[in-house]
Amino acid sequence: MFLEFIYPLVKYFTPFNVFQYLTFRSAYAALTTLSICYLFGPRIIEALKRLKVGQAVREDGPQTHLTKEGTPTMGGLFVILSVTVATLLWQDWTNSKVWVTLGAFLAFGLIGFIDDYLKVTKHNSGGLSAGAKLAGQFVVALVVMLILYFSGEKGITNLYIPFFKNSVVDLGVLWIPFGILLIVGESNAVNFTDGLDGLLAGLLILVFIALAILTYLSGRTDYSSYLGIPYISGAGELTVFCLAAVGACIGFLWFNTHPAEVFLGDVGSLSLGGVLAVISLIIKKEMLLLIIGGVFVLEIASVVIQVTSFKLRKKRVFKMTPIHHHFELAGWAETKVVIRFWILGGLFAIIALSTLKIQ
């Protein structure tokens, strides 16, 4: 909004020229979301308490988690609110990529909201049935992929592999089901990771910072040419969204550190997870996302391994999944698990960014 309505006034007031700079708008998008979360977070938490929107805790999980019963959930609402407001204020409204990203973000948030609402009204940790939740995710992912596929973007169906400069293969129409699986898979992987105080928020900060760097580089002809990565016209504007998400996650983490005052809920984890995949598809970093979000991959892989092993061998590989609970039951304190997973997430992000020159 500022770019459309304030920047044209530069002829009357020269300092308004700063609104044309992507770095300025991205930085202030982060400050906007951080401020909104910090200022309105306590009020939203109190409102959730009054509405008795409390978290139901699994009885078969770590016994230390039983004390968290009733802690307000659906804290993702003020993450979604702040990111939406900041994006609308600081983005270029003529950029279609940002609208697709924001639309997917809100759509996945709606699915998560319905799931959380059913959980708190039924007072159990079930929520939406697995089939209904997956169906909603697949529908949203399909719509996003069709929009991207028919956008006419050059090379949109090319698949790039880390450590290789040129695209490995043009998937053609198969890029649509590939993208659907990536979006749904990433959304659920992030959702599985949301199980300990501060764990997911801290990891998302690292992932969105990495994506902000990639969107900025991909949207510039000079940097993308130098690094040998595909130039994506208009992708730079996604930096605004990514840094807005960073600010929101930092603001949320203020209230989510151990012992948590509020939980993200599916409304936050599904929306943030889904949008990570959408951004990676737009900037042609689909496979690199698996490295950037390596912890998310480990979390969902542990669930798949556990379920498969139990069905085939009637034996469990881990004490409990997702894998962060395995380490808790092995004797690690919750804060130790969180911080060590943050360190691992940082290493994955650094490795992913290093591939830009190792190709």
CORVENMO-V250100 format. One record per backbone hydrogen bond with DSSP energy under -1.0 kcal/mol. CO is the residue of the C=O (numbers start at 1). NH is the residue of the N-H. Records with the same first field share a line. If there is no record, write none. Layout:
CO=NH ; NH
This chain:
1=5
2=6 ; 7
6=9
7=10
9=12 ; 13
13=16
14=17
15=18
16=19
17=20
18=21
21=25
22=26
23=27
24=28
25=29
26=30
27=31
28=32
29=33
30=34
31=35
32=36
33=37
34=38
35=39
36=40
37=41
40=44
41=45
42=46
43=47
44=48
45=49
46=50
47=51
48=53
49=52
52=54
53=73
55=70
62=65
63=66
65=68
66=69
68=71
71=55
72=263
74=77
75=78
76=80
77=81
78=82
79=83
80=84
81=85
82=86
83=87
84=88
85=89
86=90
87=91
89=2
92=95
95=99
96=100
97=101
98=102
99=103
100=104
101=105
102=106
103=107
104=108
105=109
106=110
107=111
108=112
109=113
110=114
111=115
112=116
113=117
114=118
115=119
116=120
117=121
118=122
119=124
129=133
130=134
131=135
132=136
133=137
134=138
135=139
136=140
137=141
138=142
139=143
140=144
141=145
142=146
143=147
144=148
145=149
146=150
148=151
153=156
155=158
157=171
159=168
161=164
169=159
171=174
172=175
173=176
174=178
175=179
176=180
177=181
178=182
179=183
180=184
181=185
182=186
183=187
184=188
185=189
186=190
187=191
188=192
189=193
193=195
196=199
198=202
199=203
200=204
201=205
202=206
203=207
204=208
205=209
206=210
207=211
208=212
209=213
210=214
211=215
212=216
213=217
214=218
215=219
217=220
218=232
220=224
221=225
222=226
223=227
224=228 ; 229
232=235
234=237
235=238
236=239
237=240
238=242
239=243
240=244
241=245
242=246
243=247
244=248
245=249
246=250
247=251
248=252
249=253
250=254
252=255 ; 256
253=257
255=261
263=75
264=76
265=269
266=270
268=272
269=273
270=274
271=275
272=276
273=277
274=278
275=279
276=280
277=281
278=282
279=283
280=285
285=289
288=291 ; 292
289=293
291=294
293=297
294=298
295=299
296=300
297=301
298=302
299=303
300=304
301=305
302=306
303=307
304=308
305=309
306=310
307=311
308=312
309=313 ; 315
310=314
322=325
323=327
324=328
325=329
326=330
327=332
328=331
333=337
334=338
335=339
336=340
337=341
338=342
339=343
340=344
341=345
342=346
343=347
344=348
345=349
346=350
347=351
348=352
349=353
350=354
353=356
354=357
357=359
